[in-house]
Amino acid sequence: MKRRVVTFLLALAALLGIAAPALADGAQSGADIHVAQSLGDRDLTVIIRRVAEVPGPVHVDVVTHTGTPPGELTLTLRAAGAPGSTTKVVLGATPGFHSGLLHVDRPGPWELAVDEATIPFVVPALVPSPWENATYGGFIAAGVLLLAALLLAVFGKIGLALVPTAGMVAAVAVGVTAALLAPSIPPVAAPGTHLDPTYDNVMNPYERTSIVDFSRPPVNMVPGMDGTDLVLSLTDGSSGRPVDDLLVHDSAFIHLVVVSPSGHLRHLHPVRTAPGEFRARLNDPEQGTHAVAAEISRRGGGVQLLRSSVEVSGTAAPRHDGEAETAMEIREAGRPSTITAKFGERDLQPWLGMLGHMIVVGPVTGTAVDAPIWAHVHSMLPQTPGLPDRPDESVAAYGPDVPFTYSFPLPGRYLVWIQVERDYSVVTVPKVVDVPAGKVASK
C-alpha cells in the first residue's frame, strides 16, 4: 500500500515538474522600439526597451550622433488617466548611449515625450497564448487524471481506473501536440499594428474577432516652413482629419528626404509635435524650391510615399562629407543593376536597422522636383556568427563593402546617395548614375 502511494507521488511530481514551467517564459511580450528623431539640432535614436512586466520599469536609451550638442533632455511617460513618470537624461559631448528609467502602471496606449517630441506606443498585457494554455492545461489535466487513476487502483477498482487512464493519455496527447506545434504558429500581431489599440485587444490580443477591412485611405501631406523648421501637416484623404496612426517603419515614423535645388540631400526623421504634425529643422538651408518626399507606414494602410515641394529661404549650401570607392554594374533600364560602396574598414554600425541606405531620384533634367522616380533602397545586415540577430548602434563590426541592387525603371541620369553610419556619424556619399535605354525588339 505504501509503495503504491510513494510510486504515485513520484509519478505525479515528475509529471507536474514537466508540466509547469514559468508562465512568464512564454507570455506575450513586446520588442524594443527604435525611433530616429531629428529633434531640433540633435540627431537622436530613441530606444524604448521592451516592457517585461506591468506594472514595471521602462528602460529608455537615447543614442546621440556626431555633432549633437550636449545638454539635458526631459523624458516623460504618460497615459490617459495615469500619473506621469519623468526623468532627465544628460547628453555628453561624446556620442553614444544615454539611459533613463521610467515606469508604467498599466497596459494600453502610452506616449513618451522627449522634450517637445512625442512618441506614441502600446504596452500590451502579458497574456498567455491559446497554445500555452493548451499545453499547460493538458499536462495539468493529465496529472489530475493520473491521481484519480492511481487512487482507484489503490482501492482495487481496476476497471474504473481505466477511464481516467484513457483521459490522461488524451490530455498528455493534447499537451504534447500543443507544445510541438506552438513554435510553428505565427505570433499574433501586437495591439496597434493592424487594429487601433482598444481596451479589449490590449488586454487580450488573442480575442480579436473583427473581420473588417482595416485599410486606411491615402494621406495628404502639406509642407511649410516655420522659421528654419520644416513642418509637415498630414491629413486623412477621406475625412480630412489629422493622421495620428503612423507606425514605426524601419526605425522611424517618417523617413523624410529633402533635396535642394543644387542636388544636396537631407535624410531627416521629423518629430511628432501634435496629432498629424511633424517637424524637422533645416540648418543652413539653400535658397529655392526643395523637393520633399516622405515615406510613412500607416496602421492598416501599408507603406506610402508622399511627395511635394517647399520654398525655402537661405543662403548656405550644405556639403556632403562622405567619400567611398564604388563598383557599379549599371544595366539598361528595367533590369537589375548593382552598386557596391567600399568603405575600407569593417567598422560600420547599423543605421535605422540596416547596413546601408541608398536614395535614388531621377531621371533628372532640371531639379529633383520634376523627377518621376523616387526610391529608398536598403543593404541588409548580414547574419554574422557571434553577433545578435538585431544589433543596435553599439555594434561596429560590419562592412567594408555595402552592396545595393536596384532596377532603374527609366533611362536617363539619376542622383544617388549612399548612406552608412560610422563612429556614430552618418556618412553620405553622392553619386550620379547614367542608365542606358533597353534594347527594342525588332519586328
N, C-alpha and C positions, 0 to 999 in steps of 0.2 A: 504493500500500500504506500509506504513512504517513498519507495524507489519510484513508483509511478508518479507521485506528486512532484518529486525532485526533477524527474525527466520532463514533466510538463512545464515546470517553471523555467528550466533551462531552455527548452524549445521556445517558450513564449518570449523570454528575454532576448534570445538570438533574433527572433523574428521582428520584434519591436526595435531592436538595435539597427536592423537593416531598414526598417520602415520609417524611421523618424529622424532624418537629417534636419538640420536647422532650416526652418521655413524661409528665413530671410535669404538663404543661399540662392533660391530660385525665384524670389519675389521680383516683380517688375520694378525696374529702376531706370531712370533716365541716363543720358550720356552727357559728357561735358559739352557746353555750348561755347563755341568760339565766334566772337563777333568783332570784325575790324571796324574801327571808329576813327574818322577824320574829325577830331574834336578840336576846333579852333586851330591853333598852331601845332597841335600834337597829333602824331600818327600812332594810334594805340591798337592793341588787340586785347579785348576783354574776354577772359575765360571764366565762365560760371561753371564750377565743378559740379558733378552730379550730386544730387541730394540723396544720401544714403538712408536717412530716416526722417520722419515727420512726427512731432516737432524735432528740429535738429539744426546743426550748423550748415552754413553755406560758405564754402571757400571760394573766393574770387581772386584771380590773378590778373594784374594789369601789366601787359608787356609793352615796354617803350622801345622806340627805334631811334637810330642815329638822328640827331638834330632836334629831338623832342626836348623842349625846355624843362628844367627841373621845377618842382613846385609841389603843391598838395592837391589831391583830388578828394572830393567827398562822395562816398558811396552810400546810397540809401536804398534799402529794400522795403517795399511796401505792397500791400494788397488791400482791396476794399474791405473796410471794417477791421483791419488788423493794425496794431501799433507798428510804426516803422522801426527798422533796425538800421543804425547808421554807424559808419566807421570812416576814418581818414586813412588815406594811402599817400605816403610821401614818395615822390618821384625824385630819384637822384640824377646826377649828371651822367652816370654810366647807364647805357641802355640795357634792358633785361627785364626780369620778372620782379614784380612788387605785389605783395599779398595783403589781402584784407579778409576779415571774418565777420559774417553776418548770420542771422538766424531766421528761420521760417517756423511758423507755428501751426500750419495747416496746408493741405494740398489745395491746388487751384491756380488761377491766373495770378501772377506776380509781376512786378515791374522793378527793375534795377535802374536807379538813376545814377549816372556818372556825371557829376556837376549838372549841366543843363540837358545832357543827353539822357534818353530813356530807352531801356531795352526790355520789351515785354517777353515773358517766358512762362511756361506752365510747370508746376510741380505736381506730378501725378501721385495719386495714392499708391502705396505699395500693396498691390493686390495679387495674391497667388493666382496663377493661370488655371484654367479648367483642367489641363492635363496634369498639373501638380496636384490638384485636388483629387483627380482620379488615381494618381499614383499613391498618395498618402492614404486616401480613403480605402483603396483596395487592400493595402497592407494592414491597415488598422482593422478593417473588417475581417481579414484572414486571421489576425491574432485573436479577435473575439470569438470567431467560429472555432478556432483551434482550442481555445479554452473550453467552449461548450462541448466539443467532441471528446476531449480528454476527461472532462468531468463525467460525461455519460459512460465512457469506457471504464472509468474507475469504479463506478457504481454498477457495473455489469450490464448496462443496456447497450450492447454492441450494435444491435440493429438500428436503434435510434441514433447512435453516434455516426452512422454513415451519412445522415442528412447534413449535419453541419460540416462533415468532412468534405462532401461534394461542394458545399458552398464555399469552403475555404479554398479549394482548388480553383474555383471560378474567380474568387476575389484576388488570389495571387496572380491569375492569368490577366485580370484587368490591370492590376498594379504594374506588372512587368511590361505589358503591352504599352501602357501609357508612358512608362519610363523610357522604353526603347524608341517610341515614336516622337517623343517631345522634342529632341534636338532637330528633327527634320521639319517641324511645324513652324512656319514663318511667325515671328513675333507680331503682336498687334501694334498698329501704329499708335504713337503717343498722342494723348489728347492735344488738340490744337494743330496737328499736322494736316489732317484732311477735314476734320469737323471743327466747328467753333467750340472752344472749351466751355463746357457747361458743368453744373454740379454733378449730373449723372455720369457723364463719361470721364470726368476727372476722378471721381470716387471709384468707379469700376469701368475701365475702358473695354472690358470683355462683354459688357451688356449692351453694346450698340446694336440696334435692330433697324435703324432707318435705312431705307434703300433709295433715298432721294439723291438726285444728281447734285454733287457737291461743287460743281464747277462755278467759277466766278466770271463775270463779264470782263472785257479788256479794261485796262487802266488808262486814264488820261493823265499826261504829265505836262504841267506848265512851269517852265523855269523862269526865274527872275533874279535880279541882283539886289541885295540889301547891303550897301557898302561894299566890302570885299567878300561877303558871303553869297554863295550861290544857293538859292532857296528853291526847292522842288515842291510843288503842290500836286499831290496825287489824288485823283477823284475817280469814283466808280463810273464806268462808261454807261451804265444803265440808270442808276439812281442819282448820280451827281454828288453823292456823299463822300466825305474823306475816306480814303482807303487806309485801314488800320489792321490789316490781316496779313502783312508781309511775313514770310518765313525766312529764317537764316538759311541762305543758299550759298554754298561754298564759302562759309565763314563770314558772311556779311548780309545785311538786309538789302543793300543796294550796291552794286558794282557800277560806279559812275566813271565814264570815260569822257574827258573833255579835251578836245583838240583845238589848238589855237589857229589863227589864220596862217601862220608860217609853218604849221605842222608839228608843234610841240605837244606832247601828251601829258595829261594828268590822269592817273588812275586813283580815284578817291572813293571813300566809303562814308557817305553822309550820315549824320546822326539824327535820330528821331527827336524832334523838339515839341511835337504836338501830333495828334492823330492826323495822318495824311500830310504832315510837313516834315521835310528833311533838309538839313543844311550842311554845307561843306565850304571851307574857306579857300579862296583863291589868292594865295600870296603872290605879290608882284605880277599881276596879270598883264597880258598883252592886249593892246587896243584892237578892237574889231569884233567881228562875228565869230563866236566859238561854236563848234559842233558839239552837241551833247547827246550821249547815249547812256541809258540806264538799264541794267539787267536786273530784274526782280523775279521773285518767286512768290506767288500769292496762294494762300491756303485754298486748296481745291481748284486752283486755276492754272497750275503749272508755271513754267518759266516764261516770262515775257520780256521782249526788248523794246524799250520806249525811246524814241528819237525826237530831237528837237534842236533848237539853236538859241543862243542868247547873246545880246550885245553887252560887251564888257569894256569899261573904261580903264585905261592903264597905259604905261609906257615901257615896262620891262618885258623881256623875253626870257623865260626860264631855259636853262641849258640841261641837256642830258649828259650825265657824267659817266655813263657806262660804256665800256668797250669790250668786245669779245670777237674772237675769230669765229666765223660762221661757215659751215659747209652747206651748200644749197643744191638740191636736185629739183629744179623747177620744171614741171611738165606742162603741157598745154592745158588750157582751161578745161575744167571738168574732170581732170584726172588727178589722183593724189600726188602732192609734192611733199618733199621733206626738207626741213630746215633744222640744222643742229648747231646750237651755240656752244662754244668750247670756252670754259672759264678757267682752265688751267689747274685748279686745285679741287680736291674732294672736301670742300668746306661749306657747301651751300646748305641753307636752312629751309624747311618747309615754309611757304608763304601762302596763306589762305588755303591750307590743306594740300597744296600741290608743290611739285618740284619747280615748275616754271609756268608762266603765263605768256601768251602771245596775242596781242591785239592786232587785228587786221582791218584796214579801212581802204576801200577802193572800188573800182578803178577811179583814180583822181585825175581830173583835167584842170580843175581850178583849186578849190579848197575842199576840205573834208566834208563840209556841209552838204555838198552835192553828191557825195559818193553813195552809190546804191547798196554797197555791201559793207556790213559791219560784222565782225566775228570775234569771239573770245575763245581761244584755243588753249588747252591745258597739256602740260607734260606731267604725267602721273608719277607719284613717288614709287620707286621700285621696292619690291619686297627684299629686305636686307636682313640676313641672319644676325641675331643679337640686338636688333633694333625693334622698337614697338611697331605694331601694325599701323597705328595712327599717331605718329610722333608730333610733338608741338615744336615751337620755335627754339626750344632749348637744345635740340639735336642739330648739330652742324657736321653732317657726315655724308653729304650727297654730292653728285656731280662726278667729274668735272663737265661731262657732256650733258646737254639738255636738249632732247630731240622733240620735234613737233611734226605732225602730219596734218595737212590741210589740202582740200581740193578747192582751188580758186575757181569760182563758177564762171567768171567772165575774163576775157583777155584784157590786158592793159597794165597800167602802173599802180601798184599798191604800196601804201605806207604800212610798215610792220614795226611793232615794238616788242621786244623780248624782255621779260621782267623776271628776276630772281632775287632772293634775299641772301645777303652775306654780311656777317658781323652786325646783325640787327639793322641793316640798311638795305632798302630796295634799290637794286641796280636796274636801270632801264637802258636798253640798247636799241637805238633806232636803225632800221634798215629800209631800203627801197627795193621792191621786187617787181621785175617785169615779167608778165605772164604772157606767153605766146598764144595765138588762137589755135583751136583744134583744127585738124585736117578735115576738109569737106569731102565726103564720099562722092566719087564720080558716078554718074548715072549711066 
